[in-house]
Amino acid sequence: MGREKDAELAKEEAWDRKAQAEDIRCWLGGELIIHCEREVYFKTGMCGYHAHMMAKDD
C-alpha cells in the first residue's frame, strides 16, 4: 500500500509542477488547478468549485 500512495503523491507533485510551469489556472478565480480537478478544468476551463457554482441551479 505504501508504494501506491507514493506513486499517487508523485503524480500529484508532477502535476503541480506542470500547472505552475504552464500557468494552468481557473479562468474565473485564477487559482492553480490541482491534480484531482484536471478533468473538470479540461472540460470547463474552471476549478471544481467555480464549475460547480456556474452549473448549479438557483
N, C-alpha and C positions, 0 to 999 in steps of 0.2 A: 504494500500500500504506500510506503514511503516514496518509492520510485514514481508512482503515478502522480502523487502530489508534487514532487519535484519537477516532473515533466510539465504539469499544468502551470506551475509557477514560472517556469522558463518560458512557456508560450506567452503568458501574461506580460512578463518583463520585455520580451521581444516586441510584442505589440505596442507596449508603452513607448519603447524607443522609436518604433516606426511612426506612431501617432505624433510624437514630439518632432521628429525629423521632417515629416511631411506636413506638419501642421493640420492634422485631421481633427477638425473641431465641429461642434454643433453650430449650424448656421444661425440659429436663433439665440442661443445663450453664450456661445463662444468657448465653452469648456471642451477640453480634450476628450475624445471618445475612449472609453475604457474597453477592455477586451470583451467583456460579456455583452456589450452594446453594439458590436460591429455590425451584426446583421440588420439591426434597426437603422443604424446610420446609413448603410449602403442602400437601404430601401427608401429612406426619407430624408437623409441629409441632416438629421437631428439626433440628439441623445435620446435615450429611452424615456426620460421624464418629459421632455418637450414633445416628443412624438405622441406620447400618451395624452398629454394635455390638449394637443391640437385635435386628436381623434375623438376625444370623449364628447359625449352628447349632453349638453347642459340644458 
